[in-house]
Amino acid sequence: MKKTSKLLFGAIIVGILLAIYVYTMGYLILSVINNAKELAPEVKLSNEFIMVLTTVSGLVSALVISELTTTRIVGETSATRLLQEDASNIKKSAAHYLTYIYIWIWIIIGAGAFIVGVLLYPEMSGTLKDSGTTWFGLLVAIGYSYFGIQPKG
């Protein structure tokens, strides 16, 4: 029962972080697109908004990095490792799918930040451009780790 409570509490915290990440990054991406359509100047954000966006983005990215760099067995995730051996298949499946939904949301939002903030409208928001560039760098690093690519030498 103790592990289940820990997993549930962790899932709630992670879910809140993901919701804030999706909201802040989505808001910024849409603001940049709307300003670009109207030929408006750079998107202005408060310092507090930027602080929340960058902090939560870093935390969400850290969770994804942790998951993808430590997962070696197909079908096993950090969440499924926390479950007890006798946990039902429904709990194991839920933990498995929720982990991958989380990762896919990070990929989709990050790709949006990269495409809109770096490739299409780099002059519209320095924050979005930095977020997109950082996401792309993390994606490359995760790819190297996940696929076990080692530099020669």
Summary of the structure (lengths in Angstrom):
residues: 153
radius of gyration: 17.8
end to end distance: 48.9
largest distance: 58.6
contacts: 427
relative contact order: 0.15
helix: 77%
strand: 0%
